[in-house]
Amino acid sequence: MQKLLREGYEVERYVKQFFDSAGDRNVSFQAEFRTDDGLYARVDALESMGNGATALYEIKSSTSVKTDAKHNHIKDACFQKICAERAGQHIDRVFLVHLNGDYVRNGAIEPGAMLVFADITEAVEEVVPSTSKEIDAALAFLASEQNMSGCSCVEKTRANHCDAFAIFNPEVPTPSIYSLPRLRANKIDDLRSMNVLGLDDVPDDFPLSENQRIVVDSFQEGEPKVSVQPIRQFLSELIFPLYFFDYETFSSAVPLLDRTSPHKHFPVQYSLHILDADGLLHHKEYLEREARLPDRLLDRMKEDIGPEGSLVSWHASFEKTQSRQMAALFPDEADFLNDLNDRMVDLEDLFKTAYVDARFDGSTSIKKVLQVVCPHLDYSDLDVQDGASAMESWKRMLDAAPEEVDGIAQSLLRYCERDTFAMVEIYHFLMELIS
């Protein structure tokens, strides 16, 4: 969340640069509007145009106008228009300013090329009636004796829950029906109508998919549901040495480097645990300490990864995407990178269907799986504990005082190393399982 806020302000600075370079445009920033009944809006930018009309600009750090249930930019801008107009300021045009995802930095940032000014006036006008009703309902609720037990998120799928879901819905257990994979809202509605929230109360005859039912069975039987044969086959097809591999990447709304684009990741670090057929384990790693493209990182990878052996990753689609994008940046290295992708397998896949445990709480992230199958190992002792924090720490390292750089670097190295060592431990767990 802090990263999103910081990048939003950074995009706003370039919007200001764009308007400043236009010369005679009358634009103000952060204008505030309040109403007596409790509405408040702070508008990113407001322009008094030559014809007496007023334009409102909502600035986003995304690369498109989003209209999904979780991020509806049209409704965001509509709220601001309604608030401004109820406070006495008529709004004639509404624009959503976002980033051009195809923009490639080449030297100094060009605001006119990086920014897109999307006219969303008509789209906003279409939702004014419904948004006004929602605003009035919210104001009425705030003015009443409020019952704060529960929120409408209980009607939605887990991906659409608000950040305060656990606070407003303490009666929902963990795991719950929301932990079931790909459970649609209509099924949630059916279960709630039966007063079913916990997995222990899901009826045997309730229609669920095979993947959903196996999670319920795991919870009700108090043990994981294991299919040994696909696990044995997956492990038997691995080729030694095994390279347990993980990238850490950096991305930013405003491109940091030449040849990069808004929100496009590029690797800045990797960890590699190498397991030989005789059981010998050794570790290699690389961290880029300068703001530069991953050319030196690639050189080190070619030294550390031999021509034979399986690359074992977790959520391999991410690693493969990074390798493909690096191949586009460095065509001379495409053969090496494509070969890595061809040799890569995804350890996470086994925990989607072959080893299912309700204690994963609907997730197969490495941290969720690790705490169940290898509880002796976790991330609690690390300064950096997730990918977003790693990204922020790497940027902070670039700007840090010399005496602080090594400390930040070591925190990053330990975090990435923990990811690949976690894969090694999970691999050993699976090998014992099938022995």
N, C-alpha and C positions, 0 to 999 in steps of 0.2 A: 504494500500500500504506500509506503514511504517512497519507493522507487517511482510509482505511478504519479504521485504528487510532484516529486522533483522534476520528472520529465514533462509533466503538464506545464509547469512554470517555464521550463526551458523552451518549449514550443511557443509559449506565449511571448517570450522575448523576441523570437524571430517574427512573429506576427507584428509586434511593435516596430521592428526594423522595417518590415514591408510597408507599413503605413507611413512611417517617417520618410521613407525614400520617395513616397508618392507626392510629397510636398504640401499641397493645399487641402488635404482631406481633414475634416474636423472629427477626430476620433478620440473618445475618452475610454479609459480602462477602469474596470472594477467599480462601475457605478452601482450604488445600492438602492434598492426599492423596498419599502415596507408598507404594510397596510395595517389599519387599526385592529383588524380581527386576527392578526398574527402571521401573515405571509411575509416572507423575506427572501429576496434574491439579490445576488451580487453578479452582475453581468460581466462577462469577460471583456467585451468591447461593445461600444455604442457609437454609431456614426450619424451625425446630422448631415444629411445630404443636401445638395444644392437646391432641390425642388421643394424643400421644407419637410421632406419625409425623413423618417428615422429607421435605421437598420440595426438589428441586433446580431452580434456575432458570438456564437458559442464555439470555444476552441477545444479541440480534443487531440490527444497524442496518438490516436489510432490511424490506420491507413484507409479507412472507409467510413461511411455513415452506417452506424450499427442500428438495427431495429429489432434485435432479438429480445427475448423476455428478460434477460439479465442486464443488458446494456442497450437501452432504447434512447438514442440521441435525440430523436424527434420529440419524445416526451420531455426530455431534459430541457430542450429549447422552448417547448410549448409552456412548461411551467414558468419559465422566466418571462416569456411574453405576457402571460396572464397576470403574473405578479406586477410587472411593470405597468400594464394597462390599468389594473385596479388601483395602482398608486398614482395614476394620472398621466402616465407617459404612453402615448400611442406608439405602437410598433407597426411599421409598414412592411418591412422585409426582414426575413430571418435567414442567416447564413450559418452553415456548419463548416468550420475551418478544420481540416484534417491534413494528414501527411500524404504525400504522393509515394505510394509503395514502390514505384518504379524509378524514383529518383536515386541516382548514384552520385555520391559525393566526389568531386574532383577539385581539390583546393578549398578555398573558403566556401562556406555554406551560401547557397543562393536561395533566399527566402521565396522569391517568386516561382522558382522551379520546384522547391521542396513542398510548398503549401498548395492545397486545393481549397477553393472557396465554393462550396456547394450551396446553391440556392434551394433551401428547403421550405420556403414560405408556404407553398401550396400543401405540402405534407403536414406542416404544423397546423394550418387552418383546418384540415380534415379532422384532427384529433382535439381541437379546442373544446367542442361540446363535452366529449367524454372526460377529458382531463379536468375541465371545470367542475364536473360532478364529483370526480374523485377528490379534488381539492376541498370542495365544500363538505364532503363526507368526512374527510380528515379533520377539518376545522371543527366540525360538530363533535367528533369523537374527542378531540382535545379539550373541548369546552364542557364535556360531560364527566360523570363519575366513571373513571376509566378502569376497565377490567383488563389488566395486562397479561392475563394467563393465555398464552397461545397466540399464534399469528397465522396468517393465511398460507404461509409456507408449508404447513402440514398437508395442504392439498396438492403440493407440487413435487416433482421429482427432485432427487437429492442435488443434482447439478444446479437447480434453481432456488436452493435455500439461501436465505439471507445469512450474513455473518453472525447474527445474533440468535440463530435458530435454537441453539442449546439453552440459551438464557431464557427465551420466551416459552420454550417447550420442554421443561424439565421432566415431564412425564414420559417423554419418548426415551426408551432405553437404548443402550449400545451393546450389541448391534440391534437393529430394528428392521422393520419392513423396508425402510429407505436404504438399507444396506444391500438389498437384493439387486443383482445386475440387471440393468435395462428394464426396471419395473416402471410401467407407464402410469400416467396420472389416473386413468380410469380404473386401473387395478388398485391403486392407492385409495381411491374413493370407495371402491367396493370393500376393501379391508377395514377402512375407518368406519364405514357404516355398520360393520360387525364388531366395532370396538376392539379391533386388532391392531396393535402397534408393535408388540414384541414378536420375535420369531417363534417363541414357544407357543403362541396362540394361533398360529396359522393352521387352518384346518387341512387335513390330509387330502380332502377332495377339492380344495381351492385350485382353480386352473392357473398353473405356473409353467414357465418354460423349464426344460431340463436343467439348464444352468442355475435357474432360480431355485428349483426344488432341491437341488443338491446342497445349496447353502442352508436351507431350512432343515434338511435332514441332518447336516453336520451339527447345527445348533441343538436340535432336539435330542440327538443321540450323544451329544457331548464329546464328539471326537471328529477328526478330519475325515473326509471322504477321499480315499486314495485309490488311484488306478495305477498299479505297479507297472503294467506292460508298457504304456507309452513313456513312462519315466525311464524304464530300462532301455527302450529303443533309442530315445533321445541321447542318453549318456553313452550308449555303445557306439554311436555314430560320430562322437567327438574324436578329433585327431590331435595327438600330442605333438609338441607341447601345447598346453592350453594357455591362451592369452586372455586373462580376465581384464577387460578394457573399459575405460570410462573417460569421456570428454567432460570438461567444464568449459562453458562458453560465455561470451559477453554479447549483449545486444543493447541498443538504446534507441529511443525514439528519434533523436537527431543523430545521424551517423557520426561516429567518432573518428573514423579513418577514411581516407580516399579509397574508392572502389567498394565501399559498403553502402547499404541502403537502410532506410528506417526499419527498425525492429528485426533486421536480419542478423542471425547469430553467426559468430565465428569462434572457433576454439582458441582458448588461451592457456589450456592446461590439459594434461591427461595423466592418468595413473594406470599402471600395468603390473598385475601380478602374474608371473609366469610359473606354471606348474608343469614340471617334467614328468615323464612316464614313471620314473623311479620315486616320485613323491617329493622331490626337492622343489621348494618354493622360493622364488626370489622376486624382488620388486624393483621396478624402474618408474621414473616419473619425470615430468617436465612442466615448468611453469614459466610463462613469458612474463617478464617484469617490465616490459616497455609497451607503449601503445603502438602496436604494429600488427600487420597481418601475420598469419601463422606459418611463415616460410621456415623459420628456425625450428618451430615445433614439428613441422613435417620432416625436416632433416633428421631430427632426433628419433622420430617414429621409425624412420627407415633403418636406423641403427638398432633400435630395440626390438623390432618385430621381424622375425625371420620369414622365409618364403613358405614354410610348412607349419601347420597347426591351426586349430580352430580359435577364432576370436569369440569369447563369451561375453555377452553384454546383458544389460537389463533395460528393457524397452528399446530394442535395437533400432527401431525406426528413427529415433532421434540421432543416434550415432551415424547411421547410414546417411541420413540427410546432411549432416555436417561434412561427411567425407565427399558426398556428391558436390556440395557447394564449394569445397576446397578444390576439387578437381576442375571446377569451372574457373576458379581464380588462378589456379596453377596447372594449366593443361599438360605440362611436361610430367606432372606427377599423377595423371589420371589413371594410368595402368596400375600403379601401386595402390592407389586408393580404391579403385574398383575391385581389385583383388581382395583387399581387406573386407569389403562389403560381401563379396562372394563367399568368403570364409566365415562370416559372422553368424552366430546363432543367438537366440534370445532365451535366456534362462527364465524370464518372467512367464513365458508361454505355459510352462508346466503348471503354474499356480492359477491358471484360469480354468482349467478343466481336470487336470490329472491329480492335482493336490489342492483340495478346496477345504478351507477352514473358516467357519463363521467368525472366528476371532479376527480375521483380516478386516472385518467391518466393511465389506464391499469394495475393498481396494487391493490391488496386487502391487502396490509400490514396494520398493525394496525395504523401506523402513517398516511398513506394516507386516510384511512377511518375516523379516528378520526377528522382530520382537516376539513372534510366535514360535518359529522353528529353531531359532538360535538366540534364546533370551540372554545368554551370557555376553552378547555383544550388542552395543547400541551406540548412539551418537551423543549422549548426554554430557560427555566429558570434553566435547569439542567447542571451540569458539564459533566456528562456522558449522551450521547444522542442516542447511538446505541449499538448493541451487540458486534461489533468489538472493540469499545472503552472500553466497559465493560471488555472484555477479557484482553486488554492491561492494564487497570487500576488495575485489580486484580493481575496481575503479578507484576506491579509496587508496589503495596501495600506490597507484600511479601518481596521486597528488600528495602523498604523505611525506613528512619530513624524513630525511635519510635514516635517522635513528629508529623510526617506526616501521620501515619497509620490511625488514627481516621478520619481525613479529607477525605482521599480516601475512607475509608469504608462507611462513610455517603453518599458520592456521589454515590457509588454503590447501597446502600440500597434505596436511593431516586429514582434512575432510575428504579430498578426492581419494586418498589412499584407503580410507575407511570404506568407501563405496565398493572398491574392487576387492578388498579383503572380505567384505560382507558376502560378495558373490562366491568367493572361495569357500567360506564357511557353509553357505547354503549348498554348494556343490558337494561338500563332504557329507552334509546331512543327508542328501539324496542318495549318495553312494552307500551310506550305511543302511538306508531304508530298503534298498533293493538287494543287499547282500544276504 
